[in-house]
Amino acid sequence: MHTEDLPALLTPEGQELLAELRDYAPGEELALATRLRRTHDAKLVSAALAQARLRSRAAAKFGADAARMYFTPNGVEQSTRTGVAEWRAGRMKALGVTSVADLCGGIGGDAIALARAGIRVLAVDRDPAACAAADANAQALGLADLIETRCADVAAIDTTAYDAVFVDPARRAGRGRIFDPEAYSPPLSWAVEAARGASVGAVKVAPGIPHEAVPDDAEAEWVSMSGDVKEAVLWFGTKAAEPHRATLLPAGTSLTGGRLPDPEAGPVGRYLYEPDGAVIRAHLVAEVAAELNATLIDPTIAYLTTDRLTPSPYATAYEITDVLPFNLKRLKALVRERAIGTLVIKKRGSAIEPEELRKKIKPEGVNSAVVLLTRAAGSPVMLLGHAAVEAG
Ligand SMILES: C[S@@+](CC[C@H](N)C(=O)[O-])C[C@H]1O[C@@H](n2cnc3c(N)ncnc32)[C@H](O)[C@@H]1O
């Protein structure tokens, strides 16, 4: 979206066009555009179509709200999805925060969740199109009383009047994702200083942030949604007893820790546990091992094992039927013998590409199984099994 497109879309004619485009099927786009251009300005029709496309992409992050919101292409990519933003807003609320300076507010993904939690927000972004979208979103969702937007460089903002500072730096440049935290805009060191300056501070970072880049005074939280790790956040002023936290959404369960030594390794037992990605990124596998009384299957692999099933919200359990050295021919034969048609292929510490392997095995039959390609006691192994079910 160009900055100049939004005012036209907010007029009664623009709104009428957007309403017409609400449920269009992408295949109908050409015919629809031709029809609409007969009665409306071609530029406005293009802007409305572009916005409708962005809204449909944004539905995965914002659900039903997306149909009422305004986006820029970058804003769709970079915004925080509702469930994750709500979790953060809930933590802010629990810490007693009533006002937040949202530095790098984008199209308002975080600002919306904060405002819905009853928190007053100043949302700052230097991109005029993002600011205009954030403003329109606050209006469209009935949150304009709580969200003030400002189009400025974050370095120019005085945050002293706010309980909390939240920074969500841009982590993408023209050529894709940025991995060096000092190449974020603004750089991580600036964001950390800004966050430390308030009673409560939070900086959103990429989940792959090296642990060495996490400041000693931060509580680092890794957040996953339905098993996919979405982000990490460096919190300041939370007075957390433990340095690391893994939060699993949508359940909202959090595991804290970060001080235990690595678990021992031992032979593969009857059950194998695959910790959630947030737990692994947060280096909290030892905490899960302690909870399950489990050992690692290999000192370098984050799979845990026990002989007794202990269900955990932090790890998916499999019952293992076969522990074999990796051998393609043997695997093919087993899959055929057991009539396994639905084969879930998982891997950790193996170079094998699951989809290539599937093509070679050609699973066929009425049964289902899981094969985990990994390493145990230093050697490549294949572990066959199925999802573990607790005895009733
Ligand atoms: C990751 S996005 C923010 C997404 C936002 N939290 C949301 O959920 O919609 C980062 C934003 O930072 C803005 N930005 C980058 N450097 C900035 C700076 N120095 N001052 C103000 N905004 C900046 C970009 O324009 C971009 O919109």
PDBQT file of the ligand as one rigid body, heavy atoms in Angstrom, charges set to zero:
ROOT
HETATM    1  C1  LIG A 401       8.802  -5.819  13.018  1.00  0.00    +0.000 C 
HETATM    2  S1  LIG A 401       7.996  -4.361  12.497  1.00  0.00    +0.000 S 
HETATM    3  C2  LIG A 401       6.909  -3.985  13.814  1.00  0.00    +0.000 C 
HETATM    4  C3  LIG A 401       5.655  -4.800  13.835  1.00  0.00    +0.000 C 
HETATM    5  C4  LIG A 401       4.655  -4.456  14.901  1.00  0.00    +0.000 C 
HETATM    6  N1  LIG A 401       5.088  -4.780  16.256  1.00  0.00    +0.000 N 
HETATM    7  C5  LIG A 401       3.322  -5.133  14.642  1.00  0.00    +0.000 C 
HETATM    8  O1  LIG A 401       2.993  -6.120  15.333  1.00  0.00    +0.000 OA
HETATM    9  O2  LIG A 401       2.606  -4.704  13.728  1.00  0.00    +0.000 OA
HETATM   10  C6  LIG A 401       9.278  -3.185  12.607  1.00  0.00    +0.000 C 
HETATM   11  C7  LIG A 401       8.917  -1.752  12.275  1.00  0.00    +0.000 C 
HETATM   12  O3  LIG A 401      10.017  -0.920  12.670  1.00  0.00    +0.000 OA
HETATM   13  C8  LIG A 401      10.004   0.248  11.893  1.00  0.00    +0.000 C 
HETATM   14  N2  LIG A 401      11.296   0.909  12.109  1.00  0.00    +0.000 N 
HETATM   15  C9  LIG A 401      12.535   0.433  11.840  1.00  0.00    +0.000 A 
HETATM   16  N3  LIG A 401      13.469   1.303  12.250  1.00  0.00    +0.000 NA
HETATM   17  C10 LIG A 401      12.813   2.353  12.814  1.00  0.00    +0.000 A 
HETATM   18  C11 LIG A 401      13.217   3.571  13.420  1.00  0.00    +0.000 A 
HETATM   19  N4  LIG A 401      14.515   3.868  13.556  1.00  0.00    +0.000 N 
HETATM   20  N5  LIG A 401      12.278   4.406  13.873  1.00  0.00    +0.000 NA
HETATM   21  C12 LIG A 401      10.956   4.115  13.739  1.00  0.00    +0.000 A 
HETATM   22  N6  LIG A 401      10.501   2.985  13.181  1.00  0.00    +0.000 NA
HETATM   23  C13 LIG A 401      11.418   2.105  12.719  1.00  0.00    +0.000 A 
HETATM   24  C14 LIG A 401       9.711  -0.273  10.502  1.00  0.00    +0.000 C 
HETATM   25  O4  LIG A 401       9.174   0.758   9.701  1.00  0.00    +0.000 OA
HETATM   26  C15 LIG A 401       8.719  -1.422  10.798  1.00  0.00    +0.000 C 
HETATM   27  O5  LIG A 401       7.401  -0.984  10.604  1.00  0.00    +0.000 OA
ENDROOT
TORSDOF 0
